[in-house]
Amino acid sequence: MNGSLAPSSALPVLLILEAVANGSDAQSRSLYWRFPPTRRGHGCANTYVHRGFLYQHLYAVACLFRAAQAGVTHVVVENDEDVELVFSANRIYAQIKTRSSGLVLSDIDGALSRFKAIRMEHVERPRSGDAEFGIISNSAPGPELAKMIEGNDWPSDVAFIWPGKSAALDQALPAPWPNLSNAYVACSDTASTLPFLILAPETLVWKLAGSGTQESPPR
């Protein structure tokens, strides 16, 4: 990530989906799946996606699947943060981490710095609405970071979510999974419940999560 807060100048819209909102009126909501063709600060992302990047994509898919129910109007991927959920009056910025052991402060200090800069832009109103932030991880924080999260100095608008740990933002932010296999199965199970589904659930999940890649689905 290059730290810039400016939106990507790349053509943003690769796919537009219609998600049917829950309710008797079955009103539809347009959800824009924004996917710049290369990752911030990285080289070409069209030929290989490492496991952490794929986990992010699957998490974004899970956010998209629950967006209508949560009141989300846009799901933005790989812009200021890994996933951004846009509501009518606020926005959630989510940084997604995958680690084989507990997270430490150095894993997230860059994200916290960006959160601080984005927060100020919302306060000073270059950005409209309120801002909330989430750090999503497949593993729990390590002992020192856990103490920081529980301390009085931890920002009140930053939720830390890992498997088994919920937060107030959970209606919009799915519970993270411990690994890729669990992520893929969970997304496919949710896809099977979508109305007007034409593709097989597994195919839909992979087409969304693997857009622009030549990877195979996790087994």
KEROMI-758338 format. One record per residue (C-alpha): x, y, z; residue in one letter; residue number from 1. Coordinates in pm, 1 decimal. Layout:
<pts>
          x          y          z   resn   resi
          X          Y          Z      A    NUM
...
</pts>
This chain:
<pts>
          x          y          z   resn   resi
        0.0        0.0        0.0      M      1
      140.7      340.9      -91.2      N      2
      -39.2      531.1      186.3      G      3
     -214.6      766.4      -50.9      S      4
     -571.0      864.0       34.8      L      5
     -654.5      956.3     -322.0      A      6
     -894.0      722.3     -504.0      P      7
     -745.8      506.6     -774.1      S      8
     -747.1      664.3    -1119.8      S      9
     -794.7      321.3    -1278.4      A     10
    -1129.7      236.8    -1431.5      L     11
    -1311.5      128.5    -1117.7      P     12
    -1610.6      -77.5    -1214.3      V     13
    -1550.7     -433.2    -1330.2      L     14
    -1880.2     -576.7    -1225.8      L     15
    -2219.4     -444.0    -1125.0      I     16
    -2450.8     -671.7     -934.2      L     17
    -2809.7     -637.5     -827.3      E     18
    -2869.6     -758.9     -473.1      A     19
    -3227.0     -803.8     -363.8      V     20
    -3297.8     -647.6      -27.7      A     21
    -3481.2     -851.8      230.3      N     22
    -3845.3     -760.0      282.2      G     23
    -4181.6     -816.6      125.6      S     24
    -4136.0     -542.9     -130.1      D     25
    -3813.8     -708.5     -257.5      A     26
    -3670.8     -374.2     -362.8      Q     27
    -3339.5     -409.8     -541.2      S     28
    -3025.6     -220.8     -451.3      R     29
    -2737.9     -149.7     -689.5      S     30
    -2404.4     -260.7     -549.7      L     31
    -2089.7     -151.2     -728.5      Y     32
    -1802.9     -398.8     -705.2      W     33
    -1497.3     -180.2     -755.8      R     34
    -1177.6     -362.6     -838.8      F     35
     -874.5     -166.3     -967.7      P     36
     -666.6     -395.1    -1191.8      P     37
     -351.6     -377.8     -978.1      T     38
     -308.8     -373.6     -605.5      R     39
     -191.4      -54.8     -439.0      R     40
      186.1      -47.9     -435.5      G     41
      220.6     -389.4     -599.1      H     42
      302.8     -507.3     -948.0      G     43
       67.7     -686.5    -1181.1      C     44
     -209.7     -867.8     -995.6      A     45
     -357.3    -1042.0    -1298.4      N     46
     -143.1    -1356.3    -1294.5      T     47
      -99.7    -1447.1     -930.6      Y     48
     -278.9    -1380.5     -606.7      V     49
     -107.8    -1487.1     -286.4      H     50
     -311.5    -1647.5      -13.9      R     51
     -354.4    -1331.1      193.0      G     52
     -481.4    -1137.5     -106.1      F     53
     -727.0    -1415.7     -191.7      L     54
     -854.1    -1417.3      167.3      Y     55
     -923.8    -1044.5      128.0      Q     56
    -1117.4    -1109.6     -191.5      H     57
    -1329.8    -1377.0      -27.0      L     58
    -1400.9    -1146.2      264.1      Y     59
    -1512.3     -878.1       20.5      A     60
    -1742.8    -1132.0     -146.3      V     61
    -1895.4    -1214.2      193.4      A     62
    -1953.0     -842.1      253.0      C     63
    -2121.9     -812.5      -84.9      L     64
    -2354.2    -1103.8      -14.3      F     65
    -2483.8     -945.2      306.7      R     66
    -2475.0     -584.4      181.1      A     67
    -2845.3     -542.5      103.6      A     68
    -2952.6     -672.1      443.6      Q     69
    -2699.3     -445.2      616.7      A     70
    -2804.2     -136.0      423.0      G     71
    -2479.4     -106.9      225.9      V     72
    -2507.8       78.8     -104.9      T     73
    -2153.9       23.3     -240.2      H     74
    -1878.8     -228.8     -173.3      V     75
    -1541.8      -78.9     -271.1      V     76
    -1240.6     -309.3     -297.1      V     77
     -874.0     -206.8     -285.8      E     78
     -916.2      169.1     -267.5      N     79
     -819.7      347.9       54.9      D     80
     -848.8       17.7      241.2      E     81
     -890.1     -347.2      152.6      D     82
    -1269.3     -322.8      173.1      V     83
    -1490.7      -17.0      216.4      E     84
    -1861.7      -40.0      286.7      L     85
    -2057.6      268.4      191.5      V     86
    -2387.0      355.5      359.6      F     87
    -2611.8      654.4      304.8      S     88
    -2463.9      843.8      600.4      A     89
    -2138.9      668.8      688.4      N     90
    -1859.0      446.5      563.6      R     91
    -1672.0      152.4      713.1      I     92
    -1305.7      107.4      621.1      Y     93
    -1176.6     -246.0      679.5      A     94
     -816.5     -366.8      679.6      Q     95
     -788.2     -744.4      645.5      I     96
     -495.4     -942.6      783.3      K     97
     -398.5    -1308.4      758.9      T     98
     -129.6    -1449.5      985.0      R     99
      -23.7    -1794.2     1103.5      S    100
       22.2    -1661.0     1457.2      S    101
     -105.8    -1377.0     1673.2      G    102
      -95.3    -1026.7     1530.1      L    103
      149.0     -773.2     1671.3      V    104
      138.9     -395.2     1656.6      L    105
      378.0     -377.3     1362.1      S    106
      123.7     -574.0     1156.8      D    107
     -135.0     -297.8     1188.3      I    108
       45.5       26.6     1268.6      D    109
       30.7      134.6      904.4      G    110
     -344.8       74.4      899.1      A    111
     -391.1      270.8     1221.6      L    112
     -200.6      563.8     1070.7      S    113
     -421.7      558.6      761.7      R    114
     -731.6      534.5      979.4      F    115
     -618.3      847.0     1162.1      K    116
     -572.8     1039.4      836.6      A    117
     -907.4      921.9      695.8      I    118
    -1081.1     1003.0     1025.3      R    119
     -952.7     1360.6     1007.2      M    120
    -1080.4     1400.6      652.5      E    121
    -1425.8     1294.9      768.7      H    122
    -1410.3     1537.0     1063.2      V    123
    -1297.4     1826.8      845.1      E    124
    -1553.7     1721.5      578.5      R    125
    -1349.5     1669.6      263.7      P    126
    -1521.5     1331.3      301.7      R    127
    -1891.1     1324.1      378.7      S    128
    -2058.8     1124.2      651.4      G    129
    -1913.7      947.5      952.1      D    130
    -1628.9      697.8      946.6      A    131
    -1586.7      366.8     1127.6      E    132
    -1294.9      129.1     1100.8      F    133
    -1237.8     -241.9     1131.7      G    134
     -930.9     -462.7     1150.5      I    135
    -1029.1     -810.8     1037.6      I    136
     -794.1    -1098.3     1112.1      S    137
     -794.4    -1475.6     1076.6      N    138
     -599.8    -1496.7     1403.2      S    139
     -632.8    -1335.2     1744.8      A    140
     -400.2    -1052.7     1848.6      P    141
      -91.3    -1144.2     2043.0      G    142
      -73.1    -1070.6     2416.7      P    143
       75.7     -720.4     2391.6      E    144
     -159.5     -607.4     2116.4      L    145
     -455.9     -756.2     2304.0      A    146
     -370.0     -538.2     2604.7      K    147
     -356.0     -231.6     2379.0      M    148
     -697.8     -311.5     2230.9      I    149
     -847.9     -336.4     2580.3      E    150
     -675.3      -16.6     2696.2      G    151
     -820.3      332.0     2717.3      N    152
     -594.4      462.9     2440.3      D    153
     -735.0      232.6     2171.8      W    154
     -950.2      436.0     1925.8      P    155
    -1317.0      386.9     2005.9      S    156
    -1411.9      383.2     1637.6      D    157
    -1173.4       97.0     1548.8      V    158
    -1318.0     -253.0     1589.9      A    159
    -1086.0     -555.1     1598.2      F    160
    -1259.1     -872.4     1478.3      I    161
    -1119.4    -1225.7     1461.7      W    162
    -1275.3    -1574.8     1467.7      P    163
    -1484.0    -1598.1     1784.0      G    164
    -1463.2    -1225.0     1855.8      K    165
    -1759.8    -1014.9     1749.0      S    166
    -1809.9     -638.9     1731.9      A    167
    -2086.7     -383.4     1688.7      A    168
    -2009.3     -368.9     1315.5      L    169
    -2092.7     -736.4     1264.2      D    170
    -2415.9     -675.0     1074.3      Q    171
    -2209.9     -538.5      786.9      A    172
    -1876.7     -710.5      851.8      L    173
    -1889.1    -1092.4      841.8      P    174
    -1712.4    -1295.5     1106.7      A    175
    -1367.7    -1384.6      969.6      P    176
    -1260.0    -1743.4      913.5      W    177
     -941.6    -1915.7     1029.8      P    178
     -830.8    -2019.4      680.6      N    179
     -905.4    -2008.7      308.4      L    180
    -1094.4    -2335.3      298.4      S    181
    -1340.3    -2217.7      563.0      N    182
    -1374.8    -1887.1      382.0      A    183
    -1456.2    -2050.6       49.9      Y    184
    -1710.2    -2290.3      202.3      V    185
    -1882.2    -2012.2      397.7      A    186
    -1910.8    -1787.7       92.4      C    187
    -2042.2    -2073.0     -120.7      S    188
    -2302.8    -2162.4      143.0      D    189
    -2422.1    -1800.9      152.0      T    190
    -2426.9    -1780.3     -226.9      A    191
    -2659.0    -2081.8     -238.1      S    192
    -2922.8    -1877.9      -53.8      T    193
    -2921.2    -1581.8     -294.2      L    194
    -3239.9    -1521.1     -495.2      P    195
    -3243.2    -1547.3     -874.7      F    196
    -2911.7    -1733.8     -874.9      L    197
    -2809.7    -1850.7    -1221.5      I    198
    -2451.9    -1968.4    -1166.1      L    199
    -2362.6    -2249.4     -931.5      A    200
    -2280.8    -2097.5     -589.2      P    201
    -1919.1    -2210.4     -602.4      E    202
    -1878.3    -2063.8     -951.7      T    203
    -2024.3    -1728.6     -847.8      L    204
    -1793.5    -1706.6     -548.1      V    205
    -1488.5    -1787.0     -753.2      W    206
    -1577.8    -1549.4    -1035.1      K    207
    -1607.4    -1268.0     -782.6      L    208
    -1308.2    -1355.1     -565.5      A    209
    -1084.8    -1453.7     -856.4      G    210
    -1162.4    -1166.2    -1094.1      S    211
     -854.7    -1095.4    -1302.7      G    212
     -657.9    -1395.9    -1177.3      T    213
     -560.4    -1737.7    -1307.1      Q    214
     -581.2    -1909.5     -968.5      E    215
     -788.9    -2217.8     -891.5      S    216
    -1041.8    -2229.9     -608.2      P    217
     -900.6    -2334.1     -269.6      P    218
     -956.1    -2698.9     -184.6      R    219
</pts>
